[in-house]
Amino acid sequence: MLLRQRIIGDFRSLFERHGYEPLDTPAIEYIDTLTGKAGENEKLMYRFMDAGEREVGLRYDLTVPLARVAAMHQNDLPMPFKRYHIAPVWRAEKPQRGRFREFWQCDADVVGSASSLADTEHIAMAVEAMVGLGLPGFRVRVNHRAVLEGIARHAGVPADRAVGVYRSIDKLDKVGRDGVHGSLVESGIDEGAAGRVLDLTSLDGAPDHVLATLRGRMAGDEAVLVALGHLEEIFSAVGAFGVPVARVTLDLSLARGLDYYTGAVFEAVVERPRVGSIAGGGRYDGLIGSMSGQAVPATGISLGLERIIEVVREFELVTVPTTTALTFVAHVPATRSAAIEAATALRAATIPTDLSLLGHRGIGDQLKYASRKGIPLGVIFGKDESDAGEALVRDLATSEQRRVPLDGVVDAVRDMLGRDDGRVDVAAVAAFAE
């Protein structure tokens, strides 16, 4: 739980550094709000009747509830509106590695801006989050839904079969070219069209080269040309955010599963372990308008907390705390008042401190309890120390200790706690990279 809270705190700080403000929404929405937007995920929705005989459901993501809020209050919100939301969502998945029925999403969205800069910022934020946790071997895949639509048209896919094509193509990295080809043919796409779709979505190379190739092949498709321009803006700007160019790739097979995406889409993955995407998002310019009748552009990114925690734990990339306390104040009945005063002073100095509730036991038993919890320092108020107007500050791992006057406890604790912040285990990262 402490690791989870630590990562949530990191992501909250990340979002706020980029100027995003918190917004919360209810876990339950009317079913009309939730349906028609989740694509294949809609069958995973938890839905039921409430006490008023109204059909409702648990939110399956944080984007659709945001769209409802934006649709209801778009005349009151400062546009562009930048919000973040860190909360649980629910899907009726079969529990397995990387799949959960309840899981947390950490979302940041921009409502009211069509600028490619908003999309690029979200890609940069995803990279910053991964780098901050020390995740090795990750990359962000980028595509545009209008490019996929153009590929389908160019390949001769009937318009009413296009959505099924996108869903099949999106599984290319899971089932391979032959698997996708078979799926397309089984769905009624002729073999020639299926082959053309796969040829175009498999184009590989530097983004500028692939985008130029597509411009040549689809020169007459205005919608595709606009989308290619949007992607060119993203790839030309991402480096200015300090993002290593090699971390961001153009992947023409990326579709993202949700039906509400309309523009640029992106997804972060790690090479190991195979837990699926650890972050994803994109532009959904039609979603808010479908609720309000007034078009409002929007784009967002979602960091998948459970999958990220799984990667962090597997490779021990972050030192996992076992307690929130850094100091444990032990005492005997005769020294309780002095111990309370010391604990209060330590807390006032923003040093997390656990005041012993075991004063009826011996000091040794109290320190064993603190060691079991993983608290690094003990401040000991025994009768002898109290009579001398002193306290002992002890490193509970090494037994190194100092005898200090009562007014020197805070300074001694600060000095003995001096160490690096433990954010990233650099050695673990290096070993994994090798």
MOQUI-V942832 format. One record per run of one state. SS is the DSSP state (a for helix, b for strand, c for the rest). FROM is the first residue (numbers start at 1). TO is the last residue. If there is no record, write none. Layout:
ss->{SS;SS}
from->{FROM;FROM}
to->{TO;TO}
This chain:
ss->{c;a;c;b;c;b;a;c;a;c;b;c;b;c;a;c;b;c;b;c;b;c;b;c;a;c;b;a;c;a;c;a;c;a;c;a;c;a;c;a;b;c;b;c;b;c;a;c;b;a;c;b;c;a;c;b;c;a;c;b;c;a;c;b;c;b;a;c;a;c}
from->{1;2;18;21;23;28;31;35;39;45;47;50;55;59;63;74;81;91;96;97;99;100;102;112;116;134;138;145;156;159;170;172;187;191;202;207;218;222;242;245;248;251;264;271;279;284;287;293;298;305;315;327;332;333;349;353;356;363;374;377;382;383;388;390;396;401;406;418;426;434}
to->{1;17;20;22;27;30;34;38;44;46;49;54;58;62;73;80;90;95;96;98;99;101;111;115;133;137;144;155;158;169;171;186;190;201;206;217;221;241;244;247;250;263;270;278;283;286;292;297;304;314;326;331;332;348;352;355;362;373;376;381;382;387;389;395;400;405;417;425;433;434}
